Amino acid sequence: MFLKNGAAARPKLLLIDDDAISREVLSMMLEMHGYPVACAEDGAEALSALDRESPQVILMDTQMPGLSGLELILALRAKTPAKIVAISGSEVGAAIREAADGFLLKPIQPEDLDALLAADSPMSAAFDPVQSEPARVIDAQVLGKLQAIMPAAAVREIYVAVAADLKSRLITLAAAMDAGDAAEVGRIAHTTKGGCSMVGLTAASQAAARLESSNLNGTWANELAQLQSALSALEGILAHEFLV
């Protein structure tokens, strides 16, 4: 086991995630929880990082452009003895569960990782974060966790960055819809879902999840409108400086 009797000493992590918001928020939360964290934005960068980093645990998103999924797990195994924990906003197949040392659904909390690493049982156990009901712009539980571990200004900065990122994604998503590119729509929906769930934007995350799972052009306009509505609600909160 890496953790002993709740001690603060925790293993060094390498976090691999192509979504900048997810990567920034999760790394910040883990560092404030006592985990030393190095980051990589894709599989190729992660393999390069292993030439200078010696992580004990690797957290890797399972759906990224380029080297990803099972192929990335095998490439990492060839370079490091580190434990590999797969992370995703969606369930993963049996092949990835068997190849990895554990699996966590996004949004990940440091306590989930604590439990996985401290468990006496095999690391293949999954920890399923509690999902809140829709109808709130920001999930109170997720917001509360962020406010408990960082200053109000830092929390606000996170949501300002999320709003800017989501606004940019929606422009790209609309362009993909106009082009009839279902694969690109699905890719953007997946990364949007992960980033929004990480910071508790429930309505946006659920709209992106529906878009990813159905991905029929007959539903695109409605889900895009739902995402735009969620963005407008977040921008309204920020404009009224509720997050201070």
C-alpha positions, 0 to 999 in steps of 0.5 A, spaced: 500 500 500 502 507 498 498 510 504 499 508 511 494 510 517 492 516 513 499 519 513 500 525 508 506 522 504 503 520 498 506 517 491 508 521 486 503 522 480 503 523 472 497 525 470 495 524 462 489 528 460 488 532 453 483 536 456 486 542 459 481 544 464 480 537 467 488 537 467 489 543 471 483 542 476 485 535 478 492 536 478 491 542 483 486 538 487 491 532 488 497 537 489 493 540 495 491 533 497 498 532 498 500 528 492 506 531 488 503 531 480 507 532 474 502 533 467 502 531 460 497 533 455 497 526 451 501 519 450 507 522 446 508 527 452 507 522 457 512 517 454 517 523 454 516 525 461 518 518 463 525 519 461 526 525 467 520 523 471 519 517 476 512 517 478 509 511 482 502 512 479 500 514 473 493 517 472 491 516 464 485 519 460 482 513 456 480 517 450 485 522 447 487 524 440 493 520 438 496 514 442 491 512 447 487 507 451 490 500 451 496 502 446 498 507 451 497 502 457 502 497 453 507 503 451 507 505 459 508 498 461 514 498 457 517 504 460 515 504 467 513 499 473 508 505 476 501 503 477 496 505 472 490 508 473 485 509 467 480 515 468 474 517 464 468 520 464 465 514 461 465 507 462 471 503 459 471 496 456 474 490 459 480 490 455 482 497 459 480 495 465 484 488 465 490 492 462 490 497 468 491 497 475 485 501 477 479 505 474 476 511 476 470 515 473 470 522 472 469 527 476 475 524 480 476 526 488 482 525 491 479 521 496 477 516 491 484 515 489 486 515 496 481 509 497 483 506 491 491 506 493 490 504 500 485 498 498 487 491 500 483 488 495 486 489 487 486 495 484 481 493 479 476 496 483 472 502 481 469 508 485 463 511 482 463 518 484 456 520 486 452 524 481 448 529 482 441 531 480 440 536 474 437 543 475 443 547 478 448 551 474 454 548 479 453 542 483 454 544 490 458 538 493 463 539 488 463 547 489 464 546 496 470 541 495 473 546 491 472 552 496 474 548 502 481 547 499 483 553 495 482 561 496 475 564 493 479 567 488 482 561 485 475 558 485 473 564 481 479 563 476 477 556 475 470 557 473 472 564 469 477 559 465 472 554 464 467 559 461 472 561 456 474 554 454 467 552 454 465 558 449 471 556 445 469 549 445 461 551 443 464 555 437 468 548 434 462 544 436 457 548 432 462 548 426 463 540 426 455 540 426 455 544 420 460 540 417 456 534 419 462 531 422 459 526 427 466 523 429 468 530 431 462 532 434 463 526 439 470 527 440 468 535 442 462 532 446 467 527 450 472 532 452 466 537 454 463 532 458 469 531 462 471 538 463 464 540 465 463 534 470 470 536 473 468 542 476 460 540 477 457 544 471 452 538 471 447 541 466 453 542 461 456 535 463 449 531 462 448 535 455 455 533 453 454 526 455 447 525 451 450 528 445 456 523 445 452 517 447 446 519 441 450 523 436 445 524 431 444 530 427 437 530 429 439 532 436 445 536 435 441 543 435 437 541 442 444 539 445 448 545 443 442 549 445 443 546 452 450 547 452 449 554 450 444 555 456 449 552 461 454 557 459 450 563 459 448 561 466 455 560 468 457 567 465 451 570 469 454 567 475 461 570 474 458 577 472 454 578 478 461 576 482 457 570 486 464 566 486 468 571 490 
